[in-house]
Each structure stands twice: as structure tokens, then as C-alpha cells.
Amino acid sequence: MRYVGDVAVGAVGLGAMPLSIEGHPDEARAVATVHAALDAGVTLIDTADSYHAPTGGAPGDGELLVARALAAYGGARDRVLVATKGGRGRTPDGGWTVDGDPARLRRAAQASARRLGVEAIGLYQLHKPDPAVPYAESLGALRDLLDAGTVRMAGVSNVDVAQIRLAREILGDRLVSVQNRWSPAVRDSEPELRLCAELGLAFLPWSPLGGISRSSLDGASAQAADPRFGAFHRVARERGVSPQRVALAWALARSPVVVPIPGASRPETARDSAAAAELALDGRELELLGP
Ligand SMILES: NC(=O)c1ccc[n+]([C@@H]2O[C@H](COP(=O)([O-])OP(=O)(O)OC[C@H]3O[C@@H](n4cnc5c(N)ncnc54)[C@H](OP(=O)(O)O)[C@@H]3O)[C@@H](O)[C@H]2O)c1
């Protein structure tokens, strides 16, 4: 288990983006993927109001899907923390926009709460700082949402050290998480990870599999793509598990504040990733995989 604020969650979460953006699976497979993750011990699901197909979809599709999957789940649902985000949108050509306007953020969070069917959103994250709006103003909207009880805990995403410090100043200990891109291959958020460990904030790496996410990569071609991937495949072969599971176990071993949120659009991958919570790498393996 790991902590997001005062909530204990399974050490590996589920990134729900592939379930509702372009190329998403059909409803039955999407719901089965969420259920497989929950059955495997996942209790943190990450979504966003902008996780929808750019054409033929609508804002909130991802949240509605998660809400439907939870409603149809036969097991315990009350321990599931649904994290959503606001502040981004889609363009018809598949692009992503950013909108940090405080009034629109407040309205977006209220709409997210309605779609998720909750009085208070468990974890609401500002998706990305908007260069056109002072970040303190966007964070002020988050503070208002916390004060109003629309949101129980707050997080930020795609932020640097200074922005995390500003968020901490404005939100105090109601800021509980940072979501940045981080994986064995993409390491430029190391300073933010260190700050999260220092402040006791959960660090939710997005795209935590990086280039290892293509299961077709064999050891040799992986090594050619990035010499470090070779070690992940070697440990995986020795353990008889997937390199993706090794990558997630490595991430968990890096810091107790790390809670990876691997994406999945199939029950098999959701299950395989969740099992990384049980994979304790030993000292030799960690040395092989590198810092
Ligand atoms: N805050 C942000 O700006 C931001 C940006 C991007 C993503 N995110 C969040 O982060 C989550 C994760 O990122 P991501 O989905 O882009 O990338 P990712 O987790 O690095 O990779 C997801 C892909 O890896 C495959 N995969 C997952 N587990 C696997 C396993 N055990 N074995 C083999 N393949 C596996 C999945 O395949 P299948 O599809 O076949 O299951 C999926 O296509 C997203 O879902 C979203 O919630 C946030």
C-alpha cells in the first residue's frame, strides 16, 4: 500500500486514459479492464475530463466510463480513490488545449463531480499550468473548490519545482500529489520526485512504462533503442515476468511516495501491471537496473 494524502491505496494505480481517448476499446472491454485492475488490488484510478475521443466523443466521457465501471463492480468500491483532472481540452484534430481560467476550472470540477456521481471529488488535479494565466490564479480556483467541499484533496500535474512550492504555499497540506511524466527512460522529473519525497507528497508518474510499453520489444532491439531497457528485459527473463512489471517494480523501489498509474486497455495488461506491487526487486537486480 502507499498513501495519497490520508488515503491508503494499492501501490500501483490504473491510468484510465486509453479507455476513453481515440482508439479506446468497446464498453465491455473497458469495464472489464477496470474490474480486472480492481480485482488485482488497484484502488487508485486516474482519469480527466479531457479523456475523450476528439471527434465523436465529449468532455467527461472518461469520467462517465469510470463511474459506470464502478457502479457495475461487484466487489468493494468504497476504498477506491478516483482521481480526475481539469484544465485541458481536445481539438478535433486530436490536439490538446490548456485552460487555467479560475472560473472555468471551478465549473469544470463541479461538472466532473456530477459525472462521477460524488458530492466531493476524492482527488482533483490541475492538469497543466496555463501559460496565459498566472499559476497562482489557477491554484486559487483549486483552493476555492477545496473550501467549498467540491474537492476533498488536490493535486497538480506537469509542474516544476517552483510550481509545486507555489501550490504548497496556496493549498497547504490539502495538496497531496504531483503527476508528472517519469519512467526508466524519461527522467527529467527527478527534481520534482525528490521534492515530493521531501514534502511527503504522492508522486504519480504518468506514462510510467515509457518506451517499454510496447510488449513486442525483444531484449536486443530494446537495448538498441535504449541501453537501459536491456537490463529490464534481462531481469524480466530471469524472473519470468514482463519487462513492464519490472519497470513498475523499479519505480516503486525508487521511493515510497511513488504510485505509478500505468495505462491499460486490456484486462491482461491491467492485471500484469498491478502485480508489480508484489514484485520486490533485490539489491543485485536494482543495481543492474540502475538508479
Ligand atoms: N497528467 C498528464 O498530463 C498525463 C499525460 C499522459 C497520461 N497520463 C495518465 O497516465 C496514465 C499512463 O500513461 P499512458 O497510458 O500514456 O502510458 P503507459 O502507462 O506508459 O503505457 C500504456 C500502454 O502500455 C501498455 N501496458 C500497460 N501495462 C502493460 C503490461 N503490464 N504489459 C504490457 N503492456 C502494458 C498498455 O497496453 P494495452 O493498451 O494493450 O493495455 C498501454 O497501451 C494515463 O492512462 C493517464 O491516466 C497523464
The ligand as a Tripos MOL2 file, in Angstrom:
@<TRIPOS>MOLECULE
LIG
   48    52     1     0     0
SMALL
NO_CHARGES

@<TRIPOS>ATOM
      1 N1         -1.0770   14.2620  -16.4830 N.am      1 LIG1
      2 C1         -0.8580   14.1350  -17.7600 C.2       1 LIG1
      3 O1         -0.5880   15.0980  -18.4860 O.2       1 LIG1
      4 C2         -0.9150   12.7690  -18.3650 C.ar      1 LIG1
      5 C3         -0.4420   12.5220  -19.6700 C.ar      1 LIG1
      6 C4         -0.4930   11.2190  -20.1630 C.ar      1 LIG1
      7 C5         -1.0200   10.1960  -19.3770 C.ar      1 LIG1
      8 N2         -1.4910   10.4700  -18.1140 N.ar      1 LIG1
      9 C6         -2.0240    9.4080  -17.2290 C.3       1 LIG1
     10 O2         -1.0340    8.4120  -17.0810 O.3       1 LIG1
     11 C7         -1.5650    7.1470  -17.4570 C.3       1 LIG1
     12 C8         -0.4720    6.2690  -18.0200 C.3       1 LIG1
     13 O3          0.1130    6.8090  -19.1700 O.3       1 LIG1
     14 P1         -0.0540    6.1590  -20.6220 P.3       1 LIG1
     15 O4         -1.3450    5.4060  -20.6610 O.co2     1 LIG1
     16 O5          0.1710    7.2390  -21.5840 O.co2     1 LIG1
     17 O6          1.2550    5.2590  -20.8050 O.3       1 LIG1
     18 P2          1.9030    3.9780  -20.1570 P.3       1 LIG1
     19 O7          1.2550    3.6340  -18.8760 O.co2     1 LIG1
     20 O8          3.3670    4.2020  -20.1020 O.co2     1 LIG1
     21 O9          1.6040    2.8830  -21.2400 O.3       1 LIG1
     22 C9          0.3070    2.4090  -21.5030 C.3       1 LIG1
     23 C10         0.4050    1.3290  -22.5410 C.3       1 LIG1
     24 O10         1.2140    0.2910  -22.0430 O.3       1 LIG1
     25 C11         0.5930   -0.9520  -22.2220 C.3       1 LIG1
     26 N3          0.7870   -1.7130  -20.9700 N.ar      1 LIG1
     27 C12         0.4070   -1.3610  -19.7320 C.ar      1 LIG1
     28 N4          0.7500   -2.3030  -18.8310 N.ar      1 LIG1
     29 C13         1.3480   -3.2840  -19.5480 C.ar      1 LIG1
     30 C14         1.9090   -4.5370  -19.2090 C.ar      1 LIG1
     31 N5          1.9250   -4.9480  -17.9370 N.pl3     1 LIG1
     32 N6          2.4490   -5.2840  -20.2070 N.ar      1 LIG1
     33 C15         2.4260   -4.8760  -21.4810 C.ar      1 LIG1
     34 N7          1.9170   -3.6900  -21.8750 N.ar      1 LIG1
     35 C16         1.3680   -2.9160  -20.9180 C.ar      1 LIG1
     36 C17        -0.8860   -0.7120  -22.4080 C.3       1 LIG1
     37 O11        -1.3080   -1.6550  -23.3350 O.3       1 LIG1
     38 P3         -2.8460   -2.0580  -23.6290 P.3       1 LIG1
     39 O12        -3.4780   -0.7780  -24.1390 O.co2     1 LIG1
     40 O13        -2.7270   -3.1050  -24.6340 O.co2     1 LIG1
     41 O14        -3.4790   -2.4800  -22.3420 O.co2     1 LIG1
     42 C18        -0.9320    0.7240  -22.8670 C.3       1 LIG1
     43 O15        -1.0600    0.7700  -24.2760 O.3       1 LIG1
     44 C19        -2.6810    7.5020  -18.4420 C.3       1 LIG1
     45 O16        -3.6000    6.4650  -18.6060 O.3       1 LIG1
     46 C20        -3.2710    8.7210  -17.7790 C.3       1 LIG1
     47 O17        -4.1450    8.3420  -16.7400 O.3       1 LIG1
     48 C21        -1.4340   11.7260  -17.6130 C.ar      1 LIG1
@<TRIPOS>BOND
     1     1     2 1
     2     2     3 2
     3     2     4 1
     4     4     5 ar
     5     4    48 ar
     6     5     6 ar
     7     6     7 ar
     8     7     8 ar
     9     8     9 1
    10     8    48 ar
    11     9    10 1
    12     9    46 1
    13    10    11 1
    14    11    12 1
    15    11    44 1
    16    12    13 1
    17    13    14 1
    18    14    15 2
    19    14    16 1
    20    14    17 1
    21    17    18 1
    22    18    19 2
    23    18    20 1
    24    18    21 1
    25    21    22 1
    26    22    23 1
    27    23    24 1
    28    23    42 1
    29    24    25 1
    30    25    26 1
    31    25    36 1
    32    26    27 ar
    33    26    35 ar
    34    27    28 ar
    35    28    29 ar
    36    29    30 ar
    37    29    35 ar
    38    30    31 1
    39    30    32 ar
    40    32    33 ar
    41    33    34 ar
    42    34    35 ar
    43    36    37 1
    44    36    42 1
    45    37    38 1
    46    38    39 2
    47    38    40 1
    48    38    41 1
    49    42    43 1
    50    44    45 1
    51    44    46 1
    52    46    47 1
@<TRIPOS>SUBSTRUCTURE
     1 LIG1         1 GROUP 0 **** ****
